[in-house]
Amino acid sequence: MDLVERYLQAVSHWLPTRQAHDIIAELSEDIHSQVEEREASLGRPMTDAEVEAMLLERGRPMLVASRYLPQEYLIGPELYPVYRFVLKIVLLCSGAPAVLALVSLIVFGPGGQDGAPRAWLSHIGQLWGTFVSAVFMAAAIVTLVFVVLDRVKDRAGILDAWRPGALPPVRDPNRISRVGTSFEIAFGVMFLVWWSTYMGSLRLVDVRELSVTLAPQWLWFYWGFVAITVANIVFSCYNLVRPRWTMTRAALRLVSDAGGSALFCWLMVLHPVASIAGVHIPPDKGIALVASINEWMARLMPYAVLVGVAIALGNGYRMFRLNSERMRRLVGSSGQTPPALHAAGSRK
Amino acid sequence: MAPSPDTLDNLRLELRRGCLVVAVLAALRTEQYGYTLRKTLNEHGLTIDESTLYPLLRRLESQGLLTSQWREEDKRNKRFYRLSPDGEATLEQLLGEWDGIDRSIRAVLKEHGHGSRRTLSASR
């Protein structure tokens, strides 16, 4: 019976002191009743192995004890979805700067070839430490806030205060915001005026103290950007009149954005600065400065490609979504499946 | 597609949870201690393990539906439970609720689920 006593002691360890004695007395009685009945049917005392098998069937002491305890949690099921949502955003915001810095160091760092590899590795180590501590700190603070909210939510009536009228309208991803389009047009026109006024000459800066000259290829970039900006302004004006995405317009936007991205990436490797000269700049310093600017622009090329790919993916997704909706409508009209919620909303 | 054994187990567990409370209250119209109560329920096809039964008994007692008393029997101290007057009234209400649910489910099955109704009838 030593095993039974050890089992009871283990269960008792996980119980609140005030209730432990009572619960263990009852559990002990139950086990002894079971042993007694079993021994009567066997006609002999139970072996240790049989007792062990019986206790194994009753379950791990901690689990048995937990059944007697009230269900406890730090953040309850009502607030947990909000907690998870907020945690994701906070983790993203707190971790993103460190990740960006880490990627920059890997892309632009000496890479252990011609620079100081130990210092570089040490920077990466420091950044990794910053990333981990930022993420842990953010997670701990968010968790703590939600633990407190969970304790006071009933008294403060946090979850009761809501109005159906305050819910956001049904999302219609195919509707083009007229406010946004108006900003696009205004920004496009202002940019075009500035661009054609100041950026159309190869002599970018030409004053007495300083002169910056661009390479002849710059003019290709200049006129390319003029063409794309004009096309975008016309496109936005049409969107203002008919504010809905169609497959044709989504494809046009993809082409226009891809063209802009390609031009920008080309600019990065163009070596656009031809010369820098000035009263206070010695010629050799000017040459070094030009080389340095052009080199850094070329180094930024991977970022320009990444941004271009992200924009193209966004446009591609819009086209995919429009096509899926069109297919759903076709199938829906043949009575096989109901149309999507936002498609229904958009008909209003 | 047939549900996974886990899904079925969880659904059965949910279905049985409330029924076990009614069964325990009904069985304790006669005074019993935990071990014999468990055996009684087992004999009637309502298997319940001790780590479910004893916490349930304590909860029902704390809700005033049961009373308990430590008494010596066969040279061992045992805790005997029985239904309290409040428990008796609650049991009556729960049995009324049970009949209502039973009637409703049968009505739904009669209208929509011929196959299920036959299975239910066959199992009774």
Interface residues (C-beta under 8 A of the other chain):
Chain A: I23 A25 E26 L27 E29 D30 H32 S33 Q34 R58 G59 L63 V64 R67 Y68
Chain B: Y33 G34 Y35 R38 D49 E50 S51 T52 Y54 P55 R58 W70 R76 N77 K78 R79
